[in-house]
Structures are given as C-alpha cells and as structure tokens.
Amino acid sequence: MNKEVQAERIEFATEKELWDFIKTLKSYDAHVDKSKKEYWGGQP
C-alpha cells in the first residue's frame, strides 16, 4: 500500500511538471507564431 501511494505521488508531481512544461512551450510557440506573422507580413 505504501508503495502505491508513493507511486501516485510521483506520478502527480511529474504530471504537474509536465503541464508546466507544456504551458511554457505553448506560450513560447505563441510568441514564435506572433514573431513569424510579423516577419512574414501577417501570412501564416
């Protein structure tokens, strides 16, 4: 039982880190997209 609880905790912590990472990537992507659009005159 103790091992199961520990595993769940690790999974949750990793998932939170993963979501933080994804959020960072998404905001970075949005920034890059904006820069590209400005560079290419609004074309995708």
N, C-alpha and C positions, 0 to 999 in steps of 0.2 A: 504494500500500500504506500509506504513512504517513497519508494522509487517512482510510482505512478505520479504522485503529487509533484515530485521534483521534476519529472519529465514534462508535466503540464506547465510548470512554472517556466522552464527553459524555453518551451515552445512559445509561450505567450511573450516572453521577453524578446525572443528572436522575431516574432511576428511584428511586435511594436517597432523594433529596429528596421524591419523590412519596410513597414509602412512609412516610417520617417524617411527612409532612403528613397522610396517611390515618390513621396511628396517632393523631396529635393529634386529628383530627376524631372518630375513634371514641371516644376517651376523653372528649372533650367531649360527644359525643352521649350516652354512658353517664351522665355527670354530669347532663345536662339531663333525661334519662329519669328518673333517680332523683328529681330535684327535682320533676318533674311528678307522679310517682306519689305522692310525699309530699304534694304540694299537693292532689291530687285524691283523697286518701284511699285510695291503692292501686289506683285504676282506671286502666287504660291510656289 
